[in-house]
């Protein structure tokens, strides 16, 4: 992501990391501004869906730990089993 020197300074002053900036652009709502610019706003409501999906993924990872899947050469699942 390209940023201006102004944005780098403001990010540092305001404690907004490059990762946070990317997250705002990924999940926020775009609002058209003057001069052809866009503003991305990330509200509490905007993050409800992604957080629920991530929590579900975490639960699935926890349930899946300690298990294995065996595939054939062509990628077909042959069997699944718990690890000992």
C-alpha positions in Angstrom: 0.0 0.0 0.0 1.4 3.4 -1.0 1.1 6.2 1.6 2.1 9.9 1.6 4.6 11.3 4.1 1.7 13.1 5.7 -0.2 9.8 6.2 2.9 8.2 7.7 3.4 11.1 10.2 -0.3 11.1 11.1 -0.4 7.3 11.5 2.5 7.5 13.9 1.0 10.4 15.9 -2.4 8.7 16.1 -1.2 5.1 16.8 -2.7 3.7 13.6 -0.4 1.0 12.2 -0.2 0.0 8.6 -2.0 -3.3 9.5 -4.8 -1.3 11.0 -5.0 0.9 7.9 -5.3 -2.2 5.7 -8.0 -3.7 8.0 -10.0 -0.5 7.8 -9.8 -0.6 4.0 -10.6 -4.3 3.9 -13.6 -4.3 6.2 -14.8 -0.6 6.2 -17.4 1.1 4.2 -16.3 3.4 1.4 -17.6 7.0 1.3 -16.9 9.1 -1.7 -15.2 12.4 -0.9 -14.5 15.5 -2.9 -11.9 15.5 -5.7 -12.4 11.8 -6.4 -11.0 10.7 -3.1 -12.5 7.9 -0.9 -12.8 7.6 2.8 -13.1 4.2 4.5 -15.0 4.0 7.8 -14.9 1.0 10.1 -17.6 1.0 12.7 -18.4 -1.4 15.5 -21.3 -2.7 13.4 -19.0 -3.3 10.4 -16.9 -5.7 12.4 -19.7 -7.9 13.9 -19.8 -10.3 10.9 -16.1 -10.8 10.4 -15.6 -11.3 14.2 -18.3 -14.0 14.3 -16.7 -15.7 11.3 -13.3 -15.6 12.9 -14.7 -17.0 16.2 -16.3 -19.8 14.3 -13.0 -20.5 12.5 -11.2 -20.6 15.9 -13.7 -23.1 17.3 -13.3 -25.3 14.2 -9.5 -25.2 14.6 -9.7 -26.2 18.2 -12.1 -29.1 17.4 -9.9 -30.2 14.5 -6.6 -30.3 16.5 -5.4 -33.9 17.1 -7.0 -35.3 14.0 -5.7 -36.4 10.6 -6.9 -36.8 7.0 -5.4 -39.2 4.5 -5.7 -38.4 0.8 -5.1 -40.5 -2.3 -2.6 -39.4 -4.9 -5.5 -37.7 -6.8 -6.7 -35.8 -3.7 -9.6 -38.0 -2.7 -10.2 -38.3 1.1 -9.5 -42.0 1.9 -10.0 -41.8 5.7 -10.0 -39.5 8.7 -8.9 -40.4 12.3 -7.9 -39.0 15.7 -4.2 -38.8 16.4 -3.0 -40.7 19.5 
